[in-house]
């Protein structure tokens, strides 16, 4: 399973998303869009949004820290 999390350092919902994934031992790759204009363009292309977090779970795009959608996308039990 490939999980990408697009973040910025000052985003509290990004921190919540990363904590959620870490607590469930879900491996993910973090991309800080504040450090990469190309990554910022990529996240807008994928999500149609400029906000973060944007989570890409095997191509399924989740905008914001949406616990219920993450659980379903990751096949977790809550």
PASEMI-814536 format. One line per field, with one value per atom (N, C-alpha, C): residue in one letter; atom name; x, y, z. Coordinates in pm, 1 decimal. Each point is the difference from the previous one (the first is absolute). Layout:
N
rest (a,...)
atom (CA,...)
east (X,...)
north (Y,...)
up (Z,...)
END
This chain:
78
rest (x,x,x,x,x,x,x,x,x,x,x,x,x,x,x,x,x,x,x,x,x,x,x,x,x,x,x,x,x,x,x,x,x,x,x,x,x,x,x,x,x,x,x,x,x,x,x,x,x,x,x,x,x,x,x,x,x,x,x,x,x,x,x,x,x,x,x,x,x,x,x,x,x,x,x,x,x,x,x,x,x,x,x,x,x,x,x,x,x,x,x,x,x,x,x,x,x,x,x,x,x,x,x,x,x,x,x,x,x,x,x,x,x,x,x,x,x,x,x,x,x,x,x,x,x,x,x,x,x,x,x,x,x,x,x,x,x,x,x,x,x,x,x,x,x,x,x,x,x,x,x,x,x,x,x,x,x,x,x,x,x,x,x,x,x,x,x,x,x,x,x,x,x,x,x,x,x,x,x,x,x,x,x,x,x,x,x,x,x,x,x,x,x,x,x,x,x,x,x,x,x,x,x,x,x,x,x,x,x,x,x,x,x,x,x,x,x,x,x,x,x,x,x,x,x,x,x,x,x,x,x,x,x,x)
atom (N,CA,C,N,CA,C,N,CA,C,N,CA,C,N,CA,C,N,CA,C,N,CA,C,N,CA,C,N,CA,C,N,CA,C,N,CA,C,N,CA,C,N,CA,C,N,CA,C,N,CA,C,N,CA,C,N,CA,C,N,CA,C,N,CA,C,N,CA,C,N,CA,C,N,CA,C,N,CA,C,N,CA,C,N,CA,C,N,CA,C,N,CA,C,N,CA,C,N,CA,C,N,CA,C,N,CA,C,N,CA,C,N,CA,C,N,CA,C,N,CA,C,N,CA,C,N,CA,C,N,CA,C,N,CA,C,N,CA,C,N,CA,C,N,CA,C,N,CA,C,N,CA,C,N,CA,C,N,CA,C,N,CA,C,N,CA,C,N,CA,C,N,CA,C,N,CA,C,N,CA,C,N,CA,C,N,CA,C,N,CA,C,N,CA,C,N,CA,C,N,CA,C,N,CA,C,N,CA,C,N,CA,C,N,CA,C,N,CA,C,N,CA,C,N,CA,C,N,CA,C,N,CA,C,N,CA,C,N,CA,C,N,CA,C,N,CA,C,N,CA,C,N,CA,C,N,CA,C,N,CA,C,N,CA,C,N,CA,C,N,CA,C)
east (84.9,-84.9,89.8,-29.8,77.2,-81.2,57.8,-66.0,92.8,-48.0,72.2,-80.2,69.2,-66.3,66.4,-76.5,48.9,-28.5,103.7,-10.1,69.5,-16.9,84.4,35.1,109.4,42.7,-98.4,-73.7,-86.8,-142.5,-29.2,-137.2,-34.0,-93.5,-35.9,-70.3,-76.3,-67.5,98.6,109.2,106.7,63.0,26.1,57.0,-96.4,-129.4,-99.0,-2.8,9.6,1.5,121.2,116.3,123.3,-5.3,-54.8,-13.3,-94.9,-112.7,-96.8,67.6,75.5,67.6,107.4,77.9,107.6,-55.4,-107.7,-60.1,-50.3,-36.7,-49.5,106.7,121.8,116.4,-19.4,-61.9,-18.5,118.8,82.3,112.4,-49.5,65.2,-38.1,122.6,-13.0,105.1,-58.0,70.9,-44.2,65.8,-80.7,51.3,-39.0,99.7,-21.6,-13.4,-122.7,-23.8,56.6,32.6,58.8,144.2,61.9,139.8,14.9,-112.4,9.9,-115.8,26.4,-105.4,-58.8,82.6,-48.6,-98.5,29.9,-91.0,-129.3,8.2,-120.2,-89.6,59.6,-78.4,-60.9,76.8,-47.2,-122.5,4.3,-111.6,-125.5,15.1,-115.0,-55.3,87.8,-43.8,-76.4,49.3,-63.6,-132.9,-6.4,-114.3,-92.5,50.8,-77.8,-3.6,80.7,3.0,141.0,5.9,130.9,30.8,-96.9,19.4,64.2,51.6,58.4,-63.4,5.0,65.5,-82.3,71.2,-60.0,67.4,-81.9,51.9,-35.6,99.7,-17.5,21.7,-108.6,7.1,-25.1,108.1,-10.7,-83.2,17.1,-71.8,-131.9,-47.9,-122.7,39.9,-55.4,38.6,-97.0,56.6,-77.6,52.8,-90.2,38.6,-37.4,98.7,-23.7,13.3,1.1,9.0,-140.7,-37.4,-132.1,18.7,-13.1,27.8,-80.9,-129.2,-85.1,45.0,31.2,46.0,135.4,88.8,130.6,-16.1,-84.8,-23.5,-46.8,-96.2,-51.4,107.2,69.9,101.6,112.8,33.4,110.6,-44.5,-130.6,-51.3,21.1,-8.0,20.3,-131.9,10.8,-116.4,16.9,-106.5,4.4,-91.5)
north (-116.8,116.8,123.5,92.5,123.6,114.2,65.7,112.9,119.8,108.0,126.5,101.4,79.9,104.2,132.0,88.9,132.9,91.7,67.9,76.1,135.6,78.0,116.3,-7.7,62.0,-9.8,61.1,101.6,70.5,-54.8,-105.4,-51.8,-98.0,36.7,-92.0,-126.5,9.6,-118.1,-95.4,55.1,-85.1,-81.2,65.3,-71.0,-108.1,31.2,-99.1,-119.5,26.8,-107.6,-89.6,61.3,-78.7,-80.2,58.9,-71.4,-119.4,21.4,-106.2,-117.4,29.9,-105.3,-69.5,77.3,-58.3,-90.8,42.5,-81.4,-133.8,-2.8,-122.6,-72.2,49.4,-59.7,-10.8,103.9,6.7,76.2,-64.6,71.0,102.6,115.5,105.4,81.9,71.6,93.2,139.6,87.2,137.9,90.1,88.3,96.9,138.7,79.8,135.4,94.4,44.4,83.5,140.5,40.4,133.4,5.7,-115.8,-5.9,-30.2,-29.4,-42.1,55.7,98.3,50.0,-110.6,-93.5,-110.2,-86.9,-26.9,-79.2,76.4,131.7,81.3,-7.7,6.6,-13.1,-139.5,-100.8,-138.5,-20.9,55.5,-19.5,71.4,115.8,70.1,-79.3,-55.5,-81.7,-123.0,-64.9,-121.4,28.3,109.3,22.4,113.2,90.4,117.8,100.5,-21.1,82.8,52.8,112.6,53.1,-29.2,-52.6,-27.1,-134.9,-16.3,-126.2,-36.2,-123.0,-110.7,-53.3,-55.3,-79.9,-136.1,-103.4,-135.1,-79.5,-64.7,-83.3,-144.8,-77.9,-141.3,-81.5,-49.0,-78.3,71.4,131.2,76.4,58.2,-42.1,57.8,125.5,114.8,127.4,37.6,30.9,44.3,137.7,97.9,136.5,24.4,42.4,25.9,-126.5,18.1,-115.0,-52.9,-95.1,-61.6,-142.6,-16.3,-128.7,-113.8,19.4,-106.8,-41.9,97.2,-33.7,-69.0,44.0,-65.6,-145.0,-23.2,-135.5,-89.5,50.4,-80.3,-20.3,105.9,-9.0,-95.0,-1.7,-82.9,-140.8,-23.2,-132.0,-28.5,103.7,-15.4,-21.7,-45.0,-9.1,102.9,66.4,101.3,-37.4)
up (0.0,0.0,0.0,-88.9,-8.7,60.1,100.8,65.1,-5.7,-62.1,-4.3,78.9,81.7,77.0,-35.2,-62.5,-35.2,118.1,49.0,123.0,-9.8,106.5,28.1,148.4,41.8,140.0,100.1,-39.1,95.3,6.2,-71.7,-11.9,112.7,89.6,108.8,-49.8,-109.2,-53.1,-66.7,-50.3,-53.8,112.1,111.8,115.7,49.1,3.8,43.2,-94.6,-129.3,-99.2,19.4,16.7,17.4,129.7,106.1,127.0,-16.2,-69.0,-25.9,-71.8,-104.9,-76.2,83.4,73.4,81.0,109.3,64.8,106.8,-52.8,-126.7,-61.9,-80.7,9.8,-66.4,-151.5,-56.9,-144.6,-58.4,-81.8,-59.4,-102.0,-0.6,-93.3,-35.7,-109.9,-40.9,10.8,66.4,17.8,-103.7,-58.5,-95.4,51.0,36.2,50.9,-119.0,-26.4,-118.0,15.4,123.6,19.7,-48.7,-18.4,-44.4,-148.0,-65.9,-139.5,-82.5,-85.4,-88.3,-89.1,-42.1,-83.9,78.2,126.1,83.7,24.5,17.8,19.2,-124.0,-116.3,-124.7,-11.5,39.3,-7.2,89.7,121.1,92.7,-50.9,-62.4,-58.1,-117.3,-80.9,-113.7,48.4,104.3,50.8,69.1,76.1,87.7,-42.6,-84.0,-33.1,113.7,101.5,120.4,23.2,69.4,38.7,146.2,73.9,142.4,23.7,119.7,44.6,134.2,40.6,-66.7,-117.1,-93.7,-105.2,9.6,12.2,16.4,-125.1,-56.5,-118.2,43.8,2.5,38.0,-126.1,-59.2,-124.0,-105.8,-11.8,-100.9,46.0,114.7,56.7,77.4,-37.2,58.6,111.5,116.1,115.8,37.8,0.8,35.1,145.1,77.9,141.3,81.9,131.7,90.3,20.7,-83.8,3.8,49.5,131.1,64.1,-63.3,-21.6,-53.7,-140.3,-84.1,-135.9,3.6,89.5,12.0,43.3,98.6,47.2,-115.2,-76.9,-113.9,-106.0,-36.8,-106.4,39.0,127.5,47.9,39.6,1.8,39.3,147.2,83.6,143.8,71.5,123.4,88.9,109.2,33.0,107.1,111.1)
END
